[in-house]
Amino acid sequence: MNFDPVRKIADAVLYEGYVLYPYRASARKNQLRWQFGVLAPRSWSRAGGCEHWWRQTECLLECTAAARLAGKLRFLQIARRRVEIADAAGAFHPVARAEIEGTLHTSWEEGVEREVDFALALNPETAADAAVPFEFPAGTEVDAIGGAARIRRVQTALRGMLRIQAEPAAGARRLLKLRVREENLTPWTALDASRDDVVPAFLVGAHMLLGVEKAAFVSLLDPPGWAAEAASGCANVRTWPVMAGAPGDRSLILSSPIILEDYPQVAPESPADLFDAAEIDEILTLRTMTLTEQEKREARATDPRAAALIDRVERMPPEILRRLHGVIRNVHPSREDLANAPWWEAGADPEIDPIEVEGVAVGKGSRVSLRPRLNRADAQDMFLDGRVARVAGVFRDLDGNSYLAVTLEDDPAAELYQWHGRFLYFQPDEIVPMDRS
């Protein structure tokens, strides 16, 4: 199964909040980390720990013949990086930071990417299940950074289980309900340990990619009528499955610890991750540019990913920075898109095709008399009652409601408003057509 179409958005989920502006380990906002997709060891969680040890994804898929499910659990394993300095006796002791031979080094918690693959054969008429254990061993790496200093990276062993079940959904033929439960079964005996002490045994940024062959997922956010009841019966615990990949593709699901819409995308103008996908790239980039040289030096010492971010911002060419200012995208299909679309996807052009009002086609250029409704007009609109206007376009909002953009015919600034795209908006029942021939 090819998960490349969702890799970029999945990486944004994986590293959300990994290190936040100003990207220094000493910044207060970087003291409490790993906010999303955290699964703690079962024993510690059950003993009163502040993080959960399991989560569950449920979704629906149409399956008309023998099909195959492929999945990938992705998360970060924590590697504790400690700067250690030797004393006079040669014994090493951890420190928060140290400057060695002109380079600043900082103790920090790094994320190591982990993936667990699984698969399951599907049949529309029968149930199927599988248990997939996974384990990542403990490890220690030591790098000398001077005669009396070193960096030690330590990873705790992780152990977990994926439990996958598929069964026919009630009341819908050839519709399967898929359930995937993720569990952190890492042994942990210090049940009264603090969260900071247990962090190395966490699964962090955990999310799941699901893909099917010879089957199709059903959106839980906008299910078809015949699947609405089955969709409402899906129990998703601490996760949010959405359709993923190219819009219209029904072969991929991203189950995220962050609430997303169907077919989430990273804006094409975004050159790389800033570890805060809820922010505006332009603002974060400009703020990063304002950091002092000392602040940038501290950020580079925090984490290799933070260092790469600082370097990337410093080398950013002007044309890339201009792209971050944003673009205006039409949420409606263009005329070219409609011309190439199948007949069942085609629809009226929101800015050109007229609508019918009182039996008259009203569109761009039509003359109308304004009749604002008392129950939804503001005080300014009431002064426009009976005024003659010219329609500049017919628009539809995301709910499919139609609006007419107009300029007043006797307004001396009408041409200027049209040039700037500034219009008055009225619903079809608030205008009276004047061109009835």
N, C-alpha and C positions, 0 to 999 in steps of 0.2 A: 504494500500500500504506500502510495506516495503522499507524504504529509508536507511536502515543500510549499504548497500554496498557503498553508497556515503557519509556517515556521516563524515568519516575522511577527505576527500578532501574538503567537504563543511565547516567543522570546520576550515581548513587551510585558506579558503577564508574569513570566518567570522572574524577571528582574525588577518588577514594580517595587519601588521603595528600597532598592538594594543599597544605594547611598544617595543622599539628597543634598541639593545645593545648601551650603557652599562646598560640599564634597570633602569636608575635613572630618577626621575621626573625632576631633574635639568638639564639633558642633553639637549643641544639645539635641537637635532633631535626629542625629545619628547615634544617640545613645541607646534608644530602644528600637531594635531592628526586627526584621522578619515579621511584618504585620499580616501578610496575606498567605493563604494556602499552607498554614502550619499544621502539622500532625505530630503530636508528642508521643513518647512511649506510653503504651497502654497502662502499665503499672503505676507510673507517676501521675498520669491523668486521672485514673480512678481513685487515687489516694488524695485527690483534692487539688491537683495541678490546674493551672489557669488555661491550659490549651486542651483541645479535644484530640482523641487518638484515632478517630475514624471519620470517614465521610462517605456519602453515597450518591451516585449518579444514576438516574433513571431516565430513559428516553424511549421513543417509539420508532419503529422502522417498518416499512412495507417490504414484504418478502414473499414473492410469488413462486420461487423455486429454491433449490439448494443454493445457499449463499454463504459468504464468508465474512466474518468480522475480524478486523485487525485493530489493535489498540496500542497506545504508548503512554505510560505514566512518566511524567517528567517532573523533576524537582531538583533543588540544590542541597547537597550535603555540605555541612559546615566544616571548614578547616580552620582551626585556631592558629593564627600566626602570631608568634611571640618573639619580640626582640629580646635577646639575652646578652648580658654583659658579664664578663668574668671578673671576679675579685682577685685580690693579691694571691690567694691560695689556688686560683685556677678554677674555682667553682662558678658556674653560670647562674645568674639571677635574672628573672624577667623584669623589664622596664616598659613604661608606656611608649617612650620614643627615645631615639638616640641618633646623634649625628656621627657617622663613621666616614672618615676620609672625604669629607665635604658633601656626603649624601645623607639626607634625612630618612630614617626608617621608623615606622610606626607599627605598634601591635594592633591587630585587627582580626576580624573574622571574615574569611574569604568563602565564597560560594563555589562549589565544584559541581558541575552539571552531571546529573544522573538520569538514565532512561531505563525503563523496564518495558519490554515488548511482550505482547500476548496476542493470542488468536483464538477464534472459536468458530466451528462450523455451525451454520444456522439452517433450520428447517421450519417452514411456516406452520406446520401441523404439530410439532413436538417441542418439548422443552429441552434445553441443553444447559450445562453448567461446567465450570472449570475453576480450579484453585491454582493460583500462580504465586508461589513463594519467591521472595527476592532477598538478597543479602549483599551488602557492600562491606568489605573488611576494614578493620582499623588500620591505621598507618601513621608513620612518623617520618618526616623529611627534615634534615638539618643542612643548612647552607651557611658556610663561613662567610662573614662580611668584613673580616679584619682579624688581626691576631688575637684580639680579646673580645670579639663580639660574634654573634651568630643569629640566624633566624631559624626558629623551630616551628614547623607546621605539624599539627596533630589532628587526626581524624578518628572519631569514635565509630566503632562498628555499627552498622544499621541492619535491621531485619524487619521485613514486613510481609504482607499478604494481599493479593488481589483476589477477590471472589466475584466471578462473573456468572450471571444467570440470564437466560433468555427463555421466555415463555409466551404462548399466544395471549394476546390482550383480550380481555372480556368484551364481547359485543361487537367485535370488528374482525371480519374474516381476513386472513393473511396479514394481520398486523401483529407484530411482536413487541413485547415490552422487554427492554434490555436493562439490566441492573448490574452496576459495577461498584463494589465496595472496596475502599482502600483502607488498610489498617497498618498502623505502626506498632510492630511487636518487638521492638528493640528491648532487650532485657535492661531493666534499671532498678537497682535495689535501694538507692538513696531517695526514699519516697518524700522526705521533707526538704529536698534540695530546692534552691531558688530557680526561677526560670532561667537566669543567666547561666547557672551551672548545667542545666539540662539542654541548652540550645544545641550543643554538638550532636545530640541524639534526635533532633527534629528532622522531619522532612519539610523543606521550606519552599514556598512558591509552587506547591504541588498543583498540577493541573493535568488534564488527560485529553489526548487526541484519539478519536474513534473514527474508523473508516470502514465502509462496507463495499463489497463487490456483489453484483447481481441483486441488489436491494437498494432501498432509498429511505433515508431518515425523514421523519415528520417533524416540522417545527412545533415546539411546545409554546412559543410565544404567539404564534399565529396559525394554529392548526386548522385544517379543513373541517367543515361542519361534521362530517362523518367520523372524525377522529377526536372531536372536542372532548367527549366524555372520557375517553381513554387518556387523553393528555392531562386532564384535570386530576386523574388518579395517579400520576407520576409523583413520587416522593423524592425530591432532591434535597439532600441534607448537606449544608455548608458548601454547596457548589451550584453552578449555573450553566447548564448545557445550552449551547446555541449553535445554529447552523453556521458552517464556516467554509472558507474557500471563496471561489468566484460566486457572485450573486446568482442564484438559481441552481447551483450545484447542490445535490442532495446526498452526496456520498461521504461528507465529512462533518464531524461534530467537534467543537471545542468545549470541554467542560471546565469552567474557570472558577476560581474562588472570588473573582470580581464580577459584578453584574455587568453584562454586555448585551448588545442587541444582536439579532441575527446578522451574519456576515460582517463581523467587525473588521475594520481595516486600519492599518497605520497610514496616515496621510502620506502620499507620495512625495510631498515637499520635505518630509522629515528625513534628514540625511542619516541619522543614527540615534540610538537610544540615549535618553537623558535620565533614565530610571524614574521618571515621573510622568507617565503617559496621560495623567489627568491635567497636567499643566500645559501651558502654551510654549512650544519650542522656541519661538522668537524671544519671549520674555526671559526664559531660562538662559538662552544663549547670550543675550545682551547682558544679563546680570553676571554671567560667568566671565564675560569680557572685562567687567569692572573690578574683578578681584585683583588685589595687589600681588606683586611678584612673590611676596612671602606667603600669602594665602594660597597661591597656585602651587608653590613648593610644598606646602603642607598637604594640599589635596592630592598631589602626585604621590606623596608618601603614604597616603591612606590605603590605596588599592590599585592594582594594575589597570583595572577598568576605569577607575576615576582618573588615573594618569592619562590614559588614552583619550578620555573625554576632554580633558583640559587641552591636550595637544591638538585634538581635532578642531576645537573651537578657535584656538589661536591661528591655525592654518586655514580656516574657513575662507574661501574666496568670496568676493562681494556678490557674485551672481547667486551663490547658494544662500547667502544671508538674505538677499532680496526675496528669494522664494519663500523663506520662512514668514514673510509678511502676510502670506495667505492668498487664497484665490476664492472667487465666487463660483460655486458649482450649482447648476440647475438641478433640482431634485427630480424634475420631470424629464422623460426621454426627449432627445432632440428629434427634429424632423428626419434627419438622416438615420437615426436609430430606428425610428418607427417605420421608415421605408424598408429597412432590412429585417424587421421583426416578423415573426409568424403572425398570422391573422389574429390568433387569440390573445396576443400580447399588445397589438396595436390599439391606439386610442386617439382621442382628439388632441391636437396640439394645444397646450394650455395658453399660448399667447396669440394664436392666429385664428383658430376655428371659432366661429360665432356660437352663441347660445340663443335659444328661443325664449322671448319674453312677450307675453300676450299675443302669441302667434306671429311675432316678427323676429327675424334673425337680427341679433345685435352683436356686433363685433367691432374690430378696430376701425375707427373713422365714423361710427354711427353717432347721430345726435340724439341726446336723451334729455328728459326733464327729471330733475332729482326730487324724490319724495322720501326723505329720511323717516324711518319708523320711530315713533315716540318711545317704544319700549327698549330700543338699543342705540338711539342717537344721543350724542353728547350735545352740549350747549352750542358748540361751534357748528355742528351739522345742522341744527335747526335754522341757522341763518341762511342755509343753502336751499331751503325748501322752495321749489318752483324754479330754481335757476337752471339754465340750459348748459349742458356740458357735452364734451365730445369724448368718446371712448378711445383710450389709448391701447387697451388690451384686455383680454379676459384671462383670469388666472384661477388656478385651483390650489387649495391648501392640501396638506397631507391627508386630511380626512375626506377629500374629494369635493368639498364645498366650492362653489364658483363665486368669484368676485369680479366686479368691473372696475378697472382703473380709469379714472376720468380726469380731465382738466376743464375748468370753467371756460366757456366759450368767450365770455366778455372780460376775462382776466388778462390784463396787458402782459403779465409775466408767464402766460401759458406756454409759450414756446420755450422759455428758459426752463420751466419745470419739466417739460418733456425731454429737453436735452440732458438734464440731470437725473431723469427717471423718478421724479417726485410727483406722486399722484394722490388724489383722493380716492377712497375705495368704498364701494357700495355693493350690497347684495342685489341679485336680480329683482327681488320684489320691492326694491327701493328706487327703481327708475321706471320711467314711462317712455317707450320708444316714440320718437318724433318722425322717423323715416318709415312711413307705412306704405309707400308706393311699391 
